């Protein structure tokens, strides 16, 4: 009798194990590292009806799988199950919004903001504050990247705050302190790109550059005016004026700047074909 009870118990236990195995579908393959931004419950199975076995503190975490339909979603706040590797093993699950499947990378760089930029308490837009930065250069100490957006962590007068999608209106700059002699008339620009056109000209003078983006210099004139210049967008030196007649036999485009031209895609290029 005792032997029969033991065999019956073993059979019931085996059936329960089979049901548990059937209840947890095989996860989709996924291998990535994410940064948890807040304390996150952890489960032994992708099921919120069971009690979590604990919580993970904010940290970098290895993801090794995901629920089968994790790529099917309507918005970035949809929650999906992800299988993770922790110090407790590889059979742990977390339930995260898709937008939280991102990674924070430390950095140290300056960016120039071309327009007013809202400050946020997290890398996500629903954490916007009432504070904003006017166009200026700020120091970036970290970047958060997920499949939906990129956010910068900036040092501000209000402490460290997040700038969301600032890449759309910012330029990475290098701080310089350089005197630049403008020997000819040089066009000035509101942005360090030529596509919106120039905003007047600077007459020959010495200007001070305080930051640089590629071949573009952010300069300050003696009168205190700040503007962007690129010496390719200036009159060439040693111009010899003449009243000679020139005959053209084909349609010839006119250029405002002899050292650059606009290609068929509407992009300005230097004489060697490089985009500006």
Secondary structure, DSSP 4 states (H G I P E B T S, - for coil): -HHHHHHHHHHHHHHHHHHHHHHSPPPEEEEEEEE--S-EEEBSSS-TTSPPSEEEPS-EEEEEEE-TTTT--SSTT-EEEEEEEETTEEEEEEEEEGGG--EEEEEEEEEEESS-EEEESSSSGGGEEEEEEPS-EEEEEEEEE-SS-EEEEEEETTEEEEEESGGGGEEEEEEEEEEEEE-S-EE-BSSSSSTT----EE-SEEEEEEEEETTEEEEE-TTS-EEEE-TTSBPPSS----------SS-----SSTTEEE-TTS-EEETTS-B-
